[in-house]
Amino acid sequence: MRVNAAQVIRSARTRAGLTLRELAAQAGTSHSAIAAYESGAKSPSASTVDRIVEAAGFALDRELSPRVRDDGRQGRGAELAAVLELAAEFPARHASMLEFPVFGR
């Protein structure tokens, strides 16, 4: 997934209702740098985008999700079936009365 830094910065600034100068002051940079980032004339680093977005009052959330690969091992469905079969082997005994500790006495 590719993130367009210019769009992210512009969107954060406009959603926050900030001018170029206001956002620049809060982010500790110049308004010309913000303008260059928004126009795509300059490419900011990931940490710079984070700093500018945070100065506008937002956060960029990034998340990695595990990908299941078919590498010859059993598939996730077979793995789940094996786990459920194992769980069925354990006895399920429930007490007729729920017992719990008495607190505060």
C-alpha contacts under 8 A as a table, 3 or more apart, distances in Angstrom:
res1	aa1	res2	aa2	distance
3	V	8	V	7.80
4	N	7	Q	5.52
4	N	8	V	6.32
5	A	8	V	5.03
5	A	9	I	6.06
5	A	37	Y	7.31
5	A	38	E	7.57
5	A	40	G	7.99
5	A	43	S	7.38
5	A	44	P	7.28
5	A	49	V	6.85
6	A	9	I	5.38
6	A	10	R	6.10
6	A	37	Y	5.48
6	A	38	E	4.18
6	A	39	S	6.28
6	A	40	G	5.66
7	Q	10	R	5.16
7	Q	11	S	5.85
7	Q	38	E	6.65
8	V	11	S	5.18
8	V	12	A	6.10
8	V	53	V	7.86
9	I	12	A	5.17
9	I	13	R	6.15
9	I	37	Y	7.50
9	I	38	E	6.28
9	I	49	V	7.00
9	I	52	I	7.02
9	I	53	V	6.34
10	R	13	R	5.16
10	R	14	T	6.11
10	R	38	E	5.66
11	S	14	T	5.28
11	S	15	R	5.88
12	A	15	R	5.25
12	A	16	A	6.06
12	A	53	V	6.01
12	A	56	A	6.02
12	A	57	G	7.90
12	A	58	F	6.89
13	R	16	A	5.18
13	R	17	G	6.22
13	R	18	L	5.38
13	R	19	T	7.13
13	R	20	L	7.63
13	R	23	L	6.78
13	R	53	V	7.79
13	R	56	A	5.93
14	T	17	G	4.90
14	T	18	L	6.09
14	T	19	T	7.77
15	R	18	L	7.82
16	A	56	A	5.88
16	A	57	G	7.02
18	L	21	R	7.94
18	L	22	E	5.74
18	L	23	L	5.92
18	L	56	A	7.58
19	T	22	E	5.12
19	T	23	L	6.19
20	L	23	L	5.37
20	L	24	A	6.03
20	L	31	H	5.29
20	L	34	I	6.49
20	L	35	A	6.91
21	R	24	A	5.03
21	R	25	A	6.11
21	R	30	S	7.29
21	R	31	H	4.90
22	E	25	A	5.23
22	E	26	Q	6.33
23	L	26	Q	5.13
23	L	27	A	6.00
23	L	31	H	7.59
23	L	34	I	7.95
23	L	52	I	7.43
23	L	55	A	6.72
23	L	56	A	6.39
24	A	27	A	5.06
24	A	28	G	5.88
24	A	29	T	4.93
24	A	30	S	5.20
24	A	31	H	5.05
24	A	33	A	7.95
24	A	34	I	6.48
24	A	52	I	7.87
25	A	28	G	5.21
25	A	29	T	6.26
25	A	30	S	7.07
25	A	31	H	7.79
26	Q	29	T	7.89
26	Q	55	A	5.47
26	Q	56	A	7.62
27	A	51	R	6.35
27	A	52	I	5.28
27	A	54	E	7.96
27	A	55	A	5.12
27	A	56	A	7.95
29	T	33	A	6.83
29	T	34	I	7.64
30	S	33	A	5.25
30	S	34	I	6.63
31	H	34	I	5.08
31	H	35	A	6.16
32	S	35	A	4.97
32	S	36	A	6.08
33	A	36	A	5.03
33	A	37	Y	6.17
33	A	42	K	7.91
34	I	37	Y	5.09
34	I	38	E	6.11
35	A	38	E	5.09
35	A	39	S	6.10
36	A	39	S	5.20
36	A	40	G	6.05
36	A	41	A	5.01
36	A	42	K	5.37
37	Y	40	G	5.15
37	Y	41	A	6.19
37	Y	42	K	5.10
37	Y	43	S	6.03
37	Y	44	P	6.53
38	E	41	A	7.75
39	S	42	K	7.71
40	G	43	S	6.46
44	P	48	T	5.78
44	P	49	V	6.26
45	S	48	T	5.12
45	S	49	V	6.36
46	A	49	V	5.15
46	A	50	D	6.23
47	S	50	D	5.00
47	S	51	R	6.14
48	T	51	R	5.03
48	T	52	I	6.17
49	V	52	I	5.20
49	V	53	V	6.00
50	D	53	V	5.20
50	D	54	E	5.99
50	D	59	A	7.12
50	D	60	L	6.70
51	R	54	E	5.17
51	R	55	A	6.12
52	I	55	A	5.01
52	I	56	A	6.41
53	V	56	A	5.12
53	V	57	G	6.56
53	V	58	F	5.43
53	V	59	A	6.15
53	V	60	L	7.29
54	E	57	G	4.96
54	E	58	F	4.95
54	E	59	A	5.59
55	A	58	F	7.36
68	V	76	R	7.96
70	D	73	R	6.90
70	D	75	G	7.05
74	Q	78	A	6.04
74	Q	79	E	6.47
75	G	78	A	5.43
75	G	79	E	6.27
76	R	79	E	4.91
76	R	80	L	6.04
77	G	80	L	5.14
77	G	81	A	6.19
78	A	81	A	5.01
78	A	82	A	6.21
79	E	82	A	5.14
79	E	83	V	6.34
80	L	83	V	5.09
80	L	84	L	6.20
81	A	84	L	5.14
81	A	85	E	6.16
82	A	85	E	5.11
82	A	86	L	6.22
83	V	86	L	5.08
83	V	87	A	6.18
84	L	87	A	4.99
84	L	88	A	6.20
85	E	88	A	5.13
85	E	89	E	6.71
86	L	89	E	5.33
86	L	90	F	7.37
87	A	90	F	5.68
88	A	91	P	7.47
95	A	98	L	6.56
102	V	105	R	7.16
